[in-house]
């Protein structure tokens, strides 16, 4: 079972993952400014997966949310 983060825990977790990822996006591997990094998570389980650029996270969410509809 995955424990969901409390809102107050998000900044520390985001910084921790960004540090583990050497300051780079988990998808494109390009550097992310600390202020524009976002946590990617599984919407069903709440499990945090990585730190991404905001645009990649948004696109990934759209793909996952529409996958069942379009196959």
PDB file of N, CA, C and O in Angstrom:
ATOM      1  N   UNK A   1       0.836  -1.179   0.000  1.00  0.00           N
ATOM      2  CA  UNK A   1       0.000   0.000   0.000  1.00  0.00           C
ATOM      3  C   UNK A   1       0.885   1.247   0.000  1.00  0.00           C
ATOM      4  O   UNK A   1       1.882   1.311   0.718  1.00  0.00           O
ATOM      5  N   UNK A   2       0.516   2.212  -0.793  1.00  0.00           N
ATOM      6  CA  UNK A   2       1.285   3.445  -0.903  1.00  0.00           C
ATOM      7  C   UNK A   2       0.706   4.504   0.030  1.00  0.00           C
ATOM      8  O   UNK A   2      -0.508   4.701   0.076  1.00  0.00           O
ATOM      9  N   UNK A   3       1.557   5.167   0.753  1.00  0.00           N
ATOM     10  CA  UNK A   3       1.135   6.263   1.610  1.00  0.00           C
ATOM     11  C   UNK A   3       1.141   7.540   0.786  1.00  0.00           C
ATOM     12  O   UNK A   3       2.152   7.896   0.182  1.00  0.00           O
ATOM     13  N   UNK A   4       0.016   8.217   0.768  1.00  0.00           N
ATOM     14  CA  UNK A   4      -0.061   9.476   0.036  1.00  0.00           C
ATOM     15  C   UNK A   4       0.641  10.575   0.823  1.00  0.00           C
ATOM     16  O   UNK A   4       0.578  10.615   2.051  1.00  0.00           O
ATOM     17  N   UNK A   5       1.300  11.452   0.105  1.00  0.00           N
ATOM     18  CA  UNK A   5       1.978  12.578   0.748  1.00  0.00           C
ATOM     19  C   UNK A   5       0.960  13.608   1.208  1.00  0.00           C
ATOM     20  O   UNK A   5      -0.057  13.831   0.552  1.00  0.00           O
ATOM     21  N   UNK A   6       1.241  14.222   2.324  1.00  0.00           N
ATOM     22  CA  UNK A   6       0.467  15.379   2.753  1.00  0.00           C
ATOM     23  C   UNK A   6       0.982  16.568   1.953  1.00  0.00           C
ATOM     24  O   UNK A   6       2.134  16.585   1.518  1.00  0.00           O
ATOM     25  N   UNK A   7       0.120  17.557   1.765  1.00  0.00           N
ATOM     26  CA  UNK A   7       0.493  18.736   0.992  1.00  0.00           C
ATOM     27  C   UNK A   7       1.778  19.367   1.530  1.00  0.00           C
ATOM     28  O   UNK A   7       2.613  19.840   0.758  1.00  0.00           O
ATOM     29  N   UNK A   8       1.929  19.372   2.834  1.00  0.00           N
ATOM     30  CA  UNK A   8       3.110  19.980   3.453  1.00  0.00           C
ATOM     31  C   UNK A   8       4.394  19.194   3.170  1.00  0.00           C
ATOM     32  O   UNK A   8       5.492  19.729   3.328  1.00  0.00           O
ATOM     33  N   UNK A   9       4.267  17.934   2.755  1.00  0.00           N
ATOM     34  CA  UNK A   9       5.431  17.093   2.475  1.00  0.00           C
ATOM     35  C   UNK A   9       5.922  17.211   1.029  1.00  0.00           C
ATOM     36  O   UNK A   9       7.035  16.792   0.710  1.00  0.00           O
ATOM     37  N   UNK A  10       5.102  17.773   0.173  1.00  0.00           N
ATOM     38  CA  UNK A  10       5.423  17.822  -1.269  1.00  0.00           C
ATOM     39  C   UNK A  10       6.721  18.578  -1.565  1.00  0.00           C
ATOM     40  O   UNK A  10       7.560  18.039  -2.287  1.00  0.00           O
ATOM     41  N   UNK A  11       6.935  19.792  -1.050  1.00  0.00           N
ATOM     42  CA  UNK A  11       8.175  20.505  -1.401  1.00  0.00           C
ATOM     43  C   UNK A  11       9.446  19.726  -1.054  1.00  0.00           C
ATOM     44  O   UNK A  11      10.383  19.685  -1.852  1.00  0.00           O
ATOM     45  N   UNK A  12       9.484  19.113   0.122  1.00  0.00           N
ATOM     46  CA  UNK A  12      10.679  18.362   0.524  1.00  0.00           C
ATOM     47  C   UNK A  12      10.886  17.134  -0.361  1.00  0.00           C
ATOM     48  O   UNK A  12      12.016  16.814  -0.729  1.00  0.00           O
ATOM     49  N   UNK A  13       9.798  16.450  -0.701  1.00  0.00           N
ATOM     50  CA  UNK A  13       9.904  15.267  -1.560  1.00  0.00           C
ATOM     51  C   UNK A  13      10.347  15.661  -2.962  1.00  0.00           C
ATOM     52  O   UNK A  13      11.168  14.976  -3.573  1.00  0.00           O
ATOM     53  N   UNK A  14       9.807  16.761  -3.470  1.00  0.00           N
ATOM     54  CA  UNK A  14      10.188  17.249  -4.802  1.00  0.00           C
ATOM     55  C   UNK A  14      11.676  17.579  -4.840  1.00  0.00           C
ATOM     56  O   UNK A  14      12.369  17.205  -5.786  1.00  0.00           O
ATOM     57  N   UNK A  15      12.169  18.273  -3.827  1.00  0.00           N
ATOM     58  CA  UNK A  15      13.584  18.631  -3.764  1.00  0.00           C
ATOM     59  C   UNK A  15      14.452  17.378  -3.619  1.00  0.00           C
ATOM     60  O   UNK A  15      15.510  17.278  -4.241  1.00  0.00           O
ATOM     61  N   UNK A  16      14.007  16.430  -2.804  1.00  0.00           N
ATOM     62  CA  UNK A  16      14.754  15.176  -2.618  1.00  0.00           C
ATOM     63  C   UNK A  16      14.892  14.434  -3.950  1.00  0.00           C
ATOM     64  O   UNK A  16      15.991  14.013  -4.312  1.00  0.00           O
ATOM     65  N   UNK A  17      13.795  14.274  -4.674  1.00  0.00           N
ATOM     66  CA  UNK A  17      13.860  13.566  -5.956  1.00  0.00           C
ATOM     67  C   UNK A  17      14.682  14.333  -6.981  1.00  0.00           C
ATOM     68  O   UNK A  17      15.450  13.740  -7.738  1.00  0.00           O
ATOM     69  N   UNK A  18      14.521  15.649  -7.003  1.00  0.00           N
ATOM     70  CA  UNK A  18      15.289  16.462  -7.944  1.00  0.00           C
ATOM     71  C   UNK A  18      16.781  16.310  -7.680  1.00  0.00           C
ATOM     72  O   UNK A  18      17.578  16.261  -8.617  1.00  0.00           O
ATOM     73  N   UNK A  19      17.156  16.236  -6.419  1.00  0.00           N
ATOM     74  CA  UNK A  19      18.557  16.018  -6.054  1.00  0.00           C
ATOM     75  C   UNK A  19      19.022  14.636  -6.498  1.00  0.00           C
ATOM     76  O   UNK A  19      20.113  14.497  -7.050  1.00  0.00           O
ATOM     77  N   UNK A  20      18.200  13.611  -6.259  1.00  0.00           N
ATOM     78  CA  UNK A  20      18.540  12.247  -6.695  1.00  0.00           C
ATOM     79  C   UNK A  20      18.670  12.145  -8.211  1.00  0.00           C
ATOM     80  O   UNK A  20      19.454  11.345  -8.722  1.00  0.00           O
ATOM     81  N   UNK A  21      17.899  12.958  -8.923  1.00  0.00           N
ATOM     82  CA  UNK A  21      17.921  12.964 -10.384  1.00  0.00           C
ATOM     83  C   UNK A  21      18.969  13.940 -10.926  1.00  0.00           C
ATOM     84  O   UNK A  21      18.957  14.267 -12.113  1.00  0.00           O
ATOM     85  N   UNK A  22      19.859  14.397 -10.076  1.00  0.00           N
ATOM     86  CA  UNK A  22      20.925  15.329 -10.455  1.00  0.00           C
ATOM     87  C   UNK A  22      20.400  16.597 -11.104  1.00  0.00           C
ATOM     88  O   UNK A  22      21.026  17.147 -12.010  1.00  0.00           O
ATOM     89  N   UNK A  23      19.241  17.060 -10.632  1.00  0.00           N
ATOM     90  CA  UNK A  23      18.672  18.309 -11.117  1.00  0.00           C
ATOM     91  C   UNK A  23      18.052  18.212 -12.491  1.00  0.00           C
ATOM     92  O   UNK A  23      17.792  19.231 -13.130  1.00  0.00           O
ATOM     93  N   UNK A  24      17.809  16.984 -12.959  1.00  0.00           N
ATOM     94  CA  UNK A  24      17.288  16.792 -14.318  1.00  0.00           C
ATOM     95  C   UNK A  24      15.921  16.118 -14.317  1.00  0.00           C
ATOM     96  O   UNK A  24      15.579  15.376 -13.397  1.00  0.00           O
ATOM     97  N   UNK A  25      15.157  16.386 -15.351  1.00  0.00           N
ATOM     98  CA  UNK A  25      13.852  15.766 -15.575  1.00  0.00           C
ATOM     99  C   UNK A  25      14.035  14.270 -15.802  1.00  0.00           C
ATOM    100  O   UNK A  25      14.954  13.857 -16.510  1.00  0.00           O
ATOM    101  N   UNK A  26      13.169  13.459 -15.208  1.00  0.00           N
ATOM    102  CA  UNK A  26      13.262  12.004 -15.353  1.00  0.00           C
ATOM    103  C   UNK A  26      12.935  11.543 -16.774  1.00  0.00           C
ATOM    104  O   UNK A  26      13.353  10.456 -17.174  1.00  0.00           O
ATOM    105  N   UNK A  27      12.197  12.347 -17.542  1.00  0.00           N
ATOM    106  CA  UNK A  27      11.853  11.951 -18.909  1.00  0.00           C
ATOM    107  C   UNK A  27      12.863  12.415 -19.953  1.00  0.00           C
ATOM    108  O   UNK A  27      13.388  11.604 -20.716  1.00  0.00           O
ATOM    109  N   UNK A  28      13.136  13.717 -19.989  1.00  0.00           N
ATOM    110  CA  UNK A  28      14.001  14.237 -21.055  1.00  0.00           C
ATOM    111  C   UNK A  28      15.464  14.356 -20.644  1.00  0.00           C
ATOM    112  O   UNK A  28      16.333  14.554 -21.493  1.00  0.00           O
ATOM    113  N   UNK A  29      15.742  14.238 -19.350  1.00  0.00           N
ATOM    114  CA  UNK A  29      17.108  14.309 -18.794  1.00  0.00           C
ATOM    115  C   UNK A  29      17.741  15.690 -18.896  1.00  0.00           C
ATOM    116  O   UNK A  29      18.945  15.827 -18.681  1.00  0.00           O
ATOM    117  N   UNK A  30      16.958  16.717 -19.218  1.00  0.00           N
ATOM    118  CA  UNK A  30      17.469  18.087 -19.250  1.00  0.00           C
ATOM    119  C   UNK A  30      17.300  18.718 -17.871  1.00  0.00           C
ATOM    120  O   UNK A  30      16.417  18.321 -17.111  1.00  0.00           O
ATOM    121  N   UNK A  31      18.142  19.699 -17.543  1.00  0.00           N
ATOM    122  CA  UNK A  31      18.043  20.343 -16.235  1.00  0.00           C
ATOM    123  C   UNK A  31      16.681  20.999 -16.011  1.00  0.00           C
ATOM    124  O   UNK A  31      16.055  21.512 -16.939  1.00  0.00           O
ATOM    125  N   UNK A  32      16.243  20.965 -14.752  1.00  0.00           N
ATOM    126  CA  UNK A  32      14.996  21.619 -14.345  1.00  0.00           C
ATOM    127  C   UNK A  32      15.351  22.654 -13.289  1.00  0.00           C
ATOM    128  O   UNK A  32      16.074  22.359 -12.337  1.00  0.00           O
ATOM    129  N   UNK A  33      14.843  23.865 -13.460  1.00  0.00           N
ATOM    130  CA  UNK A  33      14.984  24.874 -12.417  1.00  0.00           C
ATOM    131  C   UNK A  33      14.142  24.424 -11.232  1.00  0.00           C
ATOM    132  O   UNK A  33      13.016  23.960 -11.414  1.00  0.00           O
ATOM    133  N   UNK A  34      14.670  24.556 -10.033  1.00  0.00           N
ATOM    134  CA  UNK A  34      13.979  24.065  -8.842  1.00  0.00           C
ATOM    135  C   UNK A  34      12.534  24.572  -8.759  1.00  0.00           C
ATOM    136  O   UNK A  34      11.644  23.825  -8.354  1.00  0.00           O
ATOM    137  N   UNK A  35      12.300  25.801  -9.128  1.00  0.00           N
ATOM    138  CA  UNK A  35      10.962  26.380  -9.054  1.00  0.00           C
ATOM    139  C   UNK A  35       9.985  25.869 -10.088  1.00  0.00           C
ATOM    140  O   UNK A  35       8.781  26.077  -9.938  1.00  0.00           O
ATOM    141  N   UNK A  36      10.457  25.204 -11.136  1.00  0.00           N
ATOM    142  CA  UNK A  36       9.541  24.718 -12.165  1.00  0.00           C
ATOM    143  C   UNK A  36       9.437  23.190 -12.192  1.00  0.00           C
ATOM    144  O   UNK A  36       8.806  22.628 -13.088  1.00  0.00           O
ATOM    145  N   UNK A  37      10.045  22.527 -11.228  1.00  0.00           N
ATOM    146  CA  UNK A  37       9.941  21.072 -11.135  1.00  0.00           C
ATOM    147  C   UNK A  37       8.632  20.692 -10.456  1.00  0.00           C
ATOM    148  O   UNK A  37       8.196  21.361  -9.520  1.00  0.00           O
ATOM    149  N   UNK A  38       8.006  19.614 -10.931  1.00  0.00           N
ATOM    150  CA  UNK A  38       6.771  19.116 -10.323  1.00  0.00           C
ATOM    151  C   UNK A  38       6.906  17.620 -10.044  1.00  0.00           C
ATOM    152  O   UNK A  38       7.663  16.914 -10.711  1.00  0.00           O
ATOM    153  N   UNK A  39       6.160  17.154  -9.052  1.00  0.00           N
ATOM    154  CA  UNK A  39       6.146  15.725  -8.751  1.00  0.00           C
ATOM    155  C   UNK A  39       5.171  15.016  -9.675  1.00  0.00           C
ATOM    156  O   UNK A  39       4.032  15.454  -9.839  1.00  0.00           O
ATOM    157  N   UNK A  40       5.606  13.945 -10.266  1.00  0.00           N
ATOM    158  CA  UNK A  40       4.731  13.087 -11.054  1.00  0.00           C
ATOM    159  C   UNK A  40       4.270  11.963 -10.140  1.00  0.00           C
ATOM    160  O   UNK A  40       5.065  11.392  -9.394  1.00  0.00           O
ATOM    161  N   UNK A  41       2.973  11.647 -10.203  1.00  0.00           N
ATOM    162  CA  UNK A  41       2.461  10.563  -9.367  1.00  0.00           C
ATOM    163  C   UNK A  41       1.376   9.784 -10.101  1.00  0.00           C
ATOM    164  O   UNK A  41       0.747  10.283 -11.034  1.00  0.00           O
ATOM    165  N   UNK A  42       1.178   8.567  -9.661  1.00  0.00           N
ATOM    166  CA  UNK A  42       0.134   7.707 -10.195  1.00  0.00           C
ATOM    167  C   UNK A  42      -1.184   8.141  -9.550  1.00  0.00           C
ATOM    168  O   UNK A  42      -1.299   8.158  -8.325  1.00  0.00           O
ATOM    169  N   UNK A  43      -2.162   8.486 -10.359  1.00  0.00           N
ATOM    170  CA  UNK A  43      -3.422   8.998  -9.828  1.00  0.00           C
ATOM    171  C   UNK A  43      -4.242   7.916  -9.129  1.00  0.00           C
ATOM    172  O   UNK A  43      -5.060   8.231  -8.265  1.00  0.00           O
ATOM    173  N   UNK A  44      -4.041   6.672  -9.481  1.00  0.00           N
ATOM    174  CA  UNK A  44      -4.794   5.596  -8.829  1.00  0.00           C
ATOM    175  C   UNK A  44      -4.221   5.252  -7.462  1.00  0.00           C
ATOM    176  O   UNK A  44      -4.959   5.152  -6.482  1.00  0.00           O
ATOM    177  N   UNK A  45      -2.914   5.073  -7.396  1.00  0.00           N
ATOM    178  CA  UNK A  45      -2.296   4.630  -6.139  1.00  0.00           C
ATOM    179  C   UNK A  45      -1.765   5.794  -5.300  1.00  0.00           C
ATOM    180  O   UNK A  45      -1.596   5.659  -4.088  1.00  0.00           O
ATOM    181  N   UNK A  46      -1.504   6.926  -5.938  1.00  0.00           N
ATOM    182  CA  UNK A  46      -0.906   8.060  -5.239  1.00  0.00           C
ATOM    183  C   UNK A  46       0.607   7.976  -5.141  1.00  0.00           C
ATOM    184  O   UNK A  46       1.237   8.870  -4.576  1.00  0.00           O
ATOM    185  N   UNK A  47       1.203   6.917  -5.682  1.00  0.00           N
ATOM    186  CA  UNK A  47       2.651   6.715  -5.600  1.00  0.00           C
ATOM    187  C   UNK A  47       3.390   7.779  -6.400  1.00  0.00           C
ATOM    188  O   UNK A  47       3.076   8.022  -7.565  1.00  0.00           O
ATOM    189  N   UNK A  48       4.371   8.408  -5.769  1.00  0.00           N
ATOM    190  CA  UNK A  48       5.211   9.396  -6.441  1.00  0.00           C
ATOM    191  C   UNK A  48       6.218   8.648  -7.299  1.00  0.00           C
ATOM    192  O   UNK A  48       6.861   7.708  -6.832  1.00  0.00           O
ATOM    193  N   UNK A  49       6.357   9.066  -8.560  1.00  0.00           N
ATOM    194  CA  UNK A  49       7.250   8.377  -9.486  1.00  0.00           C
ATOM    195  C   UNK A  49       8.550   9.127  -9.725  1.00  0.00           C
ATOM    196  O   UNK A  49       9.622   8.522  -9.720  1.00  0.00           O
ATOM    197  N   UNK A  50       8.471  10.439  -9.935  1.00  0.00           N
ATOM    198  CA  UNK A  50       9.676  11.196 -10.297  1.00  0.00           C
ATOM    199  C   UNK A  50       9.373  12.685 -10.273  1.00  0.00           C
ATOM    200  O   UNK A  50       8.244  13.103 -10.017  1.00  0.00           O
ATOM    201  N   UNK A  51      10.401  13.476 -10.542  1.00  0.00           N
ATOM    202  CA  UNK A  51      10.266  14.916 -10.718  1.00  0.00           C
ATOM    203  C   UNK A  51      10.430  15.213 -12.202  1.00  0.00           C
ATOM    204  O   UNK A  51      11.378  14.756 -12.840  1.00  0.00           O
ATOM    205  N   UNK A  52       9.489  15.986 -12.740  1.00  0.00           N
ATOM    206  CA  UNK A  52       9.457  16.274 -14.176  1.00  0.00           C
ATOM    207  C   UNK A  52       9.308  17.764 -14.434  1.00  0.00           C
ATOM    208  O   UNK A  52       8.984  18.538 -13.534  1.00  0.00           O
ATOM    209  N   UNK A  53       9.554  18.154 -15.695  1.00  0.00           N
ATOM    210  CA  UNK A  53       9.172  19.491 -16.135  1.00  0.00           C
ATOM    211  C   UNK A  53       7.650  19.564 -16.084  1.00  0.00           C
ATOM    212  O   UNK A  53       6.975  18.563 -16.326  1.00  0.00           O
ATOM    213  N   UNK A  54       7.114  20.713 -15.779  1.00  0.00           N
ATOM    214  CA  UNK A  54       5.667  20.900 -15.652  1.00  0.00           C
ATOM    215  C   UNK A  54       4.918  20.464 -16.923  1.00  0.00           C
ATOM    216  O   UNK A  54       3.878  19.812 -16.829  1.00  0.00           O
ATOM    217  N   UNK A  55       5.425  20.811 -18.080  1.00  0.00           N
ATOM    218  CA  UNK A  55       4.754  20.453 -19.333  1.00  0.00           C
ATOM    219  C   UNK A  55       4.702  18.955 -19.572  1.00  0.00           C
ATOM    220  O   UNK A  55       3.696  18.436 -20.055  1.00  0.00           O
ATOM    221  N   UNK A  56       5.779  18.258 -19.237  1.00  0.00           N
ATOM    222  CA  UNK A  56       5.784  16.799 -19.392  1.00  0.00           C
ATOM    223  C   UNK A  56       4.775  16.159 -18.450  1.00  0.00           C
ATOM    224  O   UNK A  56       4.075  15.221 -18.830  1.00  0.00           O
ATOM    225  N   UNK A  57       4.699  16.659 -17.234  1.00  0.00           N
ATOM    226  CA  UNK A  57       3.760  16.107 -16.266  1.00  0.00           C
ATOM    227  C   UNK A  57       2.318  16.291 -16.745  1.00  0.00           C
ATOM    228  O   UNK A  57       1.492  15.389 -16.611  1.00  0.00           O
ATOM    229  N   UNK A  58       2.029  17.454 -17.297  1.00  0.00           N
ATOM    230  CA  UNK A  58       0.693  17.735 -17.813  1.00  0.00           C
ATOM    231  C   UNK A  58       0.357  16.811 -18.980  1.00  0.00           C
ATOM    232  O   UNK A  58      -0.731  16.237 -19.032  1.00  0.00           O
ATOM    233  N   UNK A  59       1.287  16.672 -19.906  1.00  0.00           N
ATOM    234  CA  UNK A  59       1.075  15.803 -21.063  1.00  0.00           C
ATOM    235  C   UNK A  59       0.905  14.348 -20.641  1.00  0.00           C
ATOM    236  O   UNK A  59       0.027  13.654 -21.155  1.00  0.00           O
ATOM    237  N   UNK A  60       1.722  13.886 -19.726  1.00  0.00           N
ATOM    238  CA  UNK A  60       1.633  12.518 -19.238  1.00  0.00           C
ATOM    239  C   UNK A  60       0.276  12.266 -18.590  1.00  0.00           C
ATOM    240  O   UNK A  60      -0.316  11.206 -18.788  1.00  0.00           O
ATOM    241  N   UNK A  61      -0.215  13.220 -17.827  1.00  0.00           N
ATOM    242  CA  UNK A  61      -1.535  13.093 -17.206  1.00  0.00           C
ATOM    243  C   UNK A  61      -2.635  12.968 -18.236  1.00  0.00           C
ATOM    244  O   UNK A  61      -3.553  12.165 -18.072  1.00  0.00           O
ATOM    245  N   UNK A  62      -2.552  13.757 -19.304  1.00  0.00           N
ATOM    246  CA  UNK A  62      -3.560  13.682 -20.372  1.00  0.00           C
ATOM    247  C   UNK A  62      -3.536  12.327 -21.065  1.00  0.00           C
ATOM    248  O   UNK A  62      -4.588  11.754 -21.349  1.00  0.00           O
ATOM    249  N   UNK A  63      -2.355  11.818 -21.335  1.00  0.00           N
ATOM    250  CA  UNK A  63      -2.224  10.508 -21.981  1.00  0.00           C
ATOM    251  C   UNK A  63      -2.817   9.425 -21.082  1.00  0.00           C
ATOM    252  O   UNK A  63      -3.608   8.601 -21.540  1.00  0.00           O
ATOM    253  N   UNK A  64      -2.436   9.423 -19.806  1.00  0.00           N
ATOM    254  CA  UNK A  64      -2.928   8.396 -18.887  1.00  0.00           C
ATOM    255  C   UNK A  64      -4.437   8.484 -18.694  1.00  0.00           C
ATOM    256  O   UNK A  64      -5.115   7.458 -18.629  1.00  0.00           O
ATOM    257  N   UNK A  65      -4.963   9.692 -18.603  1.00  0.00           N
ATOM    258  CA  UNK A  65      -6.404   9.861 -18.376  1.00  0.00           C
ATOM    259  C   UNK A  65      -7.226   9.477 -19.599  1.00  0.00           C
ATOM    260  O   UNK A  65      -8.394   9.118 -19.457  1.00  0.00           O
ATOM    261  N   UNK A  66      -6.654   9.542 -20.785  1.00  0.00           N
ATOM    262  CA  UNK A  66      -7.407   9.215 -21.999  1.00  0.00           C
ATOM    263  C   UNK A  66      -7.066   7.852 -22.582  1.00  0.00           C
ATOM    264  O   UNK A  66      -7.678   7.451 -23.572  1.00  0.00           O
ATOM    265  N   UNK A  67      -6.124   7.133 -22.014  1.00  0.00           N
ATOM    266  CA  UNK A  67      -5.704   5.839 -22.550  1.00  0.00           C
ATOM    267  C   UNK A  67      -6.861   4.852 -22.626  1.00  0.00           C
ATOM    268  O   UNK A  67      -7.016   4.157 -23.630  1.00  0.00           O
ATOM    269  N   UNK A  68      -7.660   4.784 -21.592  1.00  0.00           N
ATOM    270  CA  UNK A  68      -8.787   3.830 -21.588  1.00  0.00           C
ATOM    271  C   UNK A  68      -9.825   4.192 -22.656  1.00  0.00           C
ATOM    272  O   UNK A  68     -10.435   3.310 -23.260  1.00  0.00           O
ATOM    273  N   UNK A  69     -10.016   5.471 -22.880  1.00  0.00           N
ATOM    274  CA  UNK A  69     -11.004   5.909 -23.848  1.00  0.00           C
ATOM    275  C   UNK A  69     -10.606   5.569 -25.285  1.00  0.00           C
ATOM    276  O   UNK A  69     -11.440   5.151 -26.088  1.00  0.00           O
ATOM    277  N   UNK A  70      -9.339   5.750 -25.593  1.00  0.00           N
ATOM    278  CA  UNK A  70      -8.875   5.581 -26.975  1.00  0.00           C
ATOM    279  C   UNK A  70      -8.113   4.286 -27.216  1.00  0.00           C
ATOM    280  O   UNK A  70      -7.744   3.985 -28.351  1.00  0.00           O
ATOM    281  N   UNK A  71      -7.882   3.535 -26.179  1.00  0.00           N
ATOM    282  CA  UNK A  71      -7.184   2.252 -26.343  1.00  0.00           C
ATOM    283  C   UNK A  71      -5.739   2.457 -26.391  1.00  0.00           C
ATOM    284  O   UNK A  71      -4.983   1.495 -26.525  1.00  0.00           O
TER     285      UNK A  71
END
